[in-house]
Amino acid sequence: MNNDLSNYRKSYEKSELLLSTVPDNPMQLFQTWFYEIDNSGTTDEANAMTVSTIGLDGFPKSRVVLLKKYTHEGFIFYTNYNSEKGKAIANNNNVCISFFWHAAERQVIIKGKAEKIADNLSDGYFESRPKGSQLGAIVSNQSEVVERTDIEEKLKSLEVTYSDKPIPRPKHWGGFIIKPVEIEFWQGRANRLHDRIRYHLEEDYSWKIERLAP
Ligand SMILES: Cc1cc2nc3c(=O)[nH]c(=O)nc-3n(C[C@H](O)[C@H](O)[C@H](O)COP(=O)(O)O)c2cc1C
């Protein structure tokens, strides 16, 4: 097999990012960028982000999840705490999340500490999900080896069990919040001279802002 992609080339020219105009707080810039991409009509699931963890086997692993909320404290997603990523985080809560918004020629890379959110917050979000997704969370021992027929049978039986009653959130399913320690904003520019602005959280909880070479 020889699939040579060396001619794939694109010039990034849509915008710029200047130290003189960025806000002091990176969450403010994240909010602006998220708002812009989400309202541009160009991007499905602008909240899809790649989460990388350090696994129990020592390898980093990345996978896509959906950002469900962000606040000044951090970025929240939901998952199975017993999944491969859940076990990785229990062992080492240093994680990295990243967004690539192709239409805006923008990337955001966030290093942070993952923590389980409070049970009542996970309960609230679980209750807001469609019934099918709630049952899916119960049926799937995420990341374990499985037969498709087994999960489908389990789903059918649970549909009967819960046909007339609310579905309780399984304790092994809930949210993680990623509290950022470093956030890098990347804006594509011409001639590969991209703009990269990095915010680093200092000991006094202020953000140090620096430009990085592309
Ligand atoms: C667009 C998209 C959104 C996803 N959203 C989630 C999510 O919010 N939570 C989740 O646990 N998995 C989500 N997944 C599935 C994960 O990528 C992954 O397969 C799963 O979490 C198991 O990962 P793990 O075995 O590394 O723990 C999503 C996948 C895609 C492609």
The ligand as an SDF file (V2000), in Angstrom:
LIG
                    3D

 31 33  0  0  0  0  0  0  0  0999 V2000
  -18.9280   12.1320   18.4840 C   0  0  0  0  0  0  0  0  0  0  0  0
  -18.7010   11.1830   19.6340 C   0  0  0  0  0  0  0  0  0  0  0  0
  -19.1900   11.4890   20.8830 C   0  0  0  0  0  0  0  0  0  0  0  0
  -18.9760   10.6480   21.9670 C   0  0  0  0  0  0  0  0  0  0  0  0
  -19.4010   11.0410   23.2010 N   0  0  0  0  0  0  0  0  0  0  0  0
  -19.1090   10.2660   24.2730 C   0  0  0  0  0  0  0  0  0  0  0  0
  -19.3990   10.7360   25.5970 C   0  0  0  0  0  0  0  0  0  0  0  0
  -19.8880   11.8640   25.8060 O   0  0  0  0  0  0  0  0  0  0  0  0
  -19.1020    9.9070   26.6320 N   0  0  0  0  0  0  0  0  0  0  0  0
  -18.5170    8.6770   26.4430 C   0  0  0  0  0  0  0  0  0  0  0  0
  -18.2860    7.9740   27.4410 O   0  0  0  0  0  0  0  0  0  0  0  0
  -18.2020    8.2290   25.2210 N   0  0  0  0  0  0  0  0  0  0  0  0
  -18.4660    8.9940   24.1220 C   0  0  0  0  0  0  0  0  0  0  0  0
  -18.1220    8.5630   22.8640 N   0  0  0  0  0  0  0  0  0  0  0  0
  -17.4810    7.2400   22.7270 C   0  0  0  0  0  0  0  0  0  0  0  0
  -15.9870    7.3420   23.0810 C   0  0  0  0  0  0  0  0  0  0  0  0
  -15.2610    7.8850   21.9820 O   0  0  0  0  0  0  0  0  0  0  0  0
  -15.3660    5.9840   23.4780 C   0  0  0  0  0  0  0  0  0  0  0  0
  -15.6080    5.0200   22.4730 O   0  0  0  0  0  0  0  0  0  0  0  0
  -15.9340    5.4430   24.7940 C   0  0  0  0  0  0  0  0  0  0  0  0
  -16.0910    6.4720   25.7520 O   0  0  0  0  0  0  0  0  0  0  0  0
  -15.0600    4.3500   25.3750 C   0  0  0  0  0  0  0  0  0  0  0  0
  -13.7600    4.8670   25.5910 O   0  0  0  0  0  0  0  0  0  0  0  0
  -12.6940    4.1390   26.5350 P   0  0  0  0  0  0  0  0  0  0  0  0
  -12.8220    2.6530   26.2850 O   0  0  0  0  0  0  0  0  0  0  0  0
  -11.3580    4.6630   26.0950 O   0  0  0  0  0  0  0  0  0  0  0  0
  -13.0240    4.4930   27.9490 O   0  0  0  0  0  0  0  0  0  0  0  0
  -18.2940    9.4080   21.7740 C   0  0  0  0  0  0  0  0  0  0  0  0
  -17.7910    9.0940   20.5030 C   0  0  0  0  0  0  0  0  0  0  0  0
  -17.9850    9.9780   19.4580 C   0  0  0  0  0  0  0  0  0  0  0  0
  -17.3750    9.6390   18.1030 C   0  0  0  0  0  0  0  0  0  0  0  0
  1  2  1  0
  2  3  1  0
  2 30  2  0
  3  4  2  0
  4  5  1  0
  4 28  1  0
  5  6  2  0
  6  7  1  0
  6 13  1  0
  7  8  2  0
  7  9  1  0
  9 10  1  0
 10 11  2  0
 10 12  1  0
 12 13  2  0
 13 14  1  0
 14 15  1  0
 14 28  1  0
 15 16  1  0
 16 17  1  0
 16 18  1  0
 18 19  1  0
 18 20  1  0
 20 21  1  0
 20 22  1  0
 22 23  1  0
 23 24  1  0
 24 25  2  0
 24 26  1  0
 24 27  1  0
 28 29  2  0
 29 30  1  0
 30 31  1  0
M  END
$$$$
